[in-house]
Amino acid sequence: MFKKNKWDNFPNSADTTIPKGLLLLYLIPIFGCFPALWTLYRQQGNREQMSLSRISISLAATWLLVYMLLTTGSATSEFLMLRLLILNSLLTSGYFLVSIWLIFQVLQGKTVKLPIFSRLGAKLFRNREQGIGNREQ
């Protein structure tokens, strides 16, 4: 009666690990903040996705802000230029290493928390989410 198609061999959505894949996507340095922003904007995702989105965005925003400040400082000061550029490269390397460490934490199934960035993301984005929820009621 029903024809078997090519999609019948794929597991249903309950068996796939899409949230874990999305969690890994959020943690890709620099580019992962865009899907994380989209998740927070749409407010569609479980608690772990929302938490990791907040961490990813706060980590990327902090890196970008300090990166821009150090680059500007190195461009304006000839005396400190080399020191600031070295500090800038150490900051960027640290950002990438923290992102890779968080990816390994997700792959091992551990909870992902960074003390400063978890609190920063919670303060920045929970207020916005509560405000949106109050407007809809």
ZIGIRA-V803528 format. One record per residue. N is the residue number from 1. RES is the residue in one small letter. SS is DSSP state (helix for helix, strand for strand, loop for the rest). PHI is phi in degrees with one decimal (* if undefined). OMEGA is omega in whole degrees, 0 to 359 (NA if undefined). Layout:
N & RES & SS & PHI & OMEGA
N & RES & SS & PHI & OMEGA
This chain:
1 & m & loop & * & 178
2 & f & loop & -98.6 & 176
3 & k & loop & -82.4 & 177
4 & k & loop & -85.3 & 179
5 & n & loop & -111.6 & 185
6 & k & helix & -68.7 & 183
7 & w & helix & -83.5 & 181
8 & d & helix & -69.7 & 181
9 & n & helix & -83.1 & 180
10 & f & loop & -81.6 & 178
11 & p & loop & -69.2 & 179
12 & n & loop & -72.7 & 187
13 & s & loop & -64.8 & 180
14 & a & loop & -71.4 & 182
15 & d & loop & -90.1 & 184
16 & t & loop & -82.7 & 180
17 & t & loop & -109.0 & 180
18 & i & helix & -60.4 & 179
19 & p & helix & -58.9 & 179
20 & k & helix & -67.2 & 176
21 & g & helix & -64.9 & 177
22 & l & helix & -67.5 & 177
23 & l & helix & -61.7 & 178
24 & l & helix & -67.7 & 178
25 & l & helix & -63.8 & 179
26 & y & helix & -63.1 & 187
27 & l & loop & -93.0 & 176
28 & i & loop & -67.2 & 183
29 & p & loop & -57.8 & 179
30 & i & loop & 67.4 & 185
31 & f & loop & -80.1 & 183
32 & g & helix & -71.0 & 181
33 & c & helix & -72.9 & 180
34 & f & helix & -69.7 & 174
35 & p & helix & -66.2 & 178
36 & a & helix & -67.4 & 176
37 & l & helix & -62.1 & 180
38 & w & helix & -64.1 & 178
39 & t & helix & -63.8 & 179
40 & l & helix & -69.2 & 180
41 & y & helix & -65.9 & 181
42 & r & helix & -81.2 & 183
43 & q & loop & 53.2 & 178
44 & q & loop & -117.8 & 179
45 & g & loop & 158.4 & 180
46 & n & loop & -80.2 & 184
47 & r & helix & -61.3 & 181
48 & e & helix & -66.2 & 178
49 & q & helix & -63.8 & 180
50 & m & helix & -65.2 & 180
51 & s & helix & -64.1 & 181
52 & l & helix & -68.8 & 175
53 & s & helix & -63.0 & 178
54 & r & helix & -62.2 & 179
55 & i & helix & -63.8 & 181
56 & s & helix & -62.2 & 182
57 & i & helix & -70.0 & 180
58 & s & helix & -67.2 & 177
59 & l & helix & -66.5 & 180
60 & a & helix & -67.8 & 180
61 & a & helix & -66.5 & 178
62 & t & helix & -65.1 & 178
63 & w & helix & -60.8 & 183
64 & l & helix & -64.0 & 180
65 & l & helix & -63.3 & 181
66 & v & helix & -68.2 & 177
67 & y & helix & -60.4 & 180
68 & m & helix & -66.0 & 178
69 & l & helix & -63.9 & 180
70 & l & helix & -68.1 & 178
71 & t & helix & -66.5 & 178
72 & t & helix & -63.8 & 178
73 & g & helix & -63.0 & 180
74 & s & helix & -72.4 & 179
75 & a & helix & -77.0 & 183
76 & t & helix & -94.0 & 183
77 & s & loop & -118.2 & 179
78 & e & loop & -73.4 & 182
79 & f & loop & -67.9 & 183
80 & l & loop & -95.8 & 188
81 & m & helix & -56.6 & 183
82 & l & helix & -63.6 & 180
83 & r & helix & -63.5 & 181
84 & l & helix & -70.1 & 178
85 & l & helix & -68.1 & 176
86 & i & helix & -65.7 & 177
87 & l & helix & -62.2 & 178
88 & n & helix & -63.8 & 179
89 & s & helix & -68.9 & 176
90 & l & helix & -66.2 & 177
91 & l & helix & -62.8 & 180
92 & t & helix & -65.5 & 177
93 & s & helix & -62.8 & 177
94 & g & helix & -63.1 & 178
95 & y & helix & -61.8 & 179
96 & f & helix & -67.4 & 179
97 & l & helix & -66.2 & 177
98 & v & helix & -64.5 & 178
99 & s & helix & -63.3 & 179
100 & i & helix & -66.0 & 177
101 & w & helix & -62.1 & 178
102 & l & helix & -65.2 & 177
103 & i & helix & -61.9 & 177
104 & f & helix & -64.7 & 176
105 & q & helix & -62.8 & 179
106 & v & helix & -67.1 & 180
107 & l & helix & -63.2 & 178
108 & q & loop & -82.5 & 179
109 & g & loop & 81.8 & 180
110 & k & loop & -85.3 & 176
111 & t & loop & -74.6 & 184
112 & v & loop & -107.0 & 177
113 & k & loop & -144.3 & 170
114 & l & loop & -118.5 & 190
115 & p & helix & -51.4 & 184
116 & i & helix & -75.2 & 186
117 & f & helix & -75.0 & 176
118 & s & helix & -65.7 & 179
119 & r & helix & -68.6 & 180
120 & l & helix & -63.2 & 179
121 & g & helix & -64.4 & 179
122 & a & helix & -65.4 & 180
123 & k & helix & -67.8 & 183
124 & l & helix & -70.8 & 190
125 & f & helix & -101.6 & 178
126 & r & helix & -69.4 & 178
127 & n & helix & -62.0 & 179
128 & r & helix & -65.5 & 181
129 & e & helix & -65.5 & 179
130 & q & helix & -67.1 & 178
131 & g & helix & -65.4 & 178
132 & i & helix & -67.3 & 180
133 & g & helix & -64.8 & 180
134 & n & helix & -70.8 & 180
135 & r & helix & -69.2 & 184
136 & e & helix & -74.2 & 184
137 & q & loop & -79.0 & NA
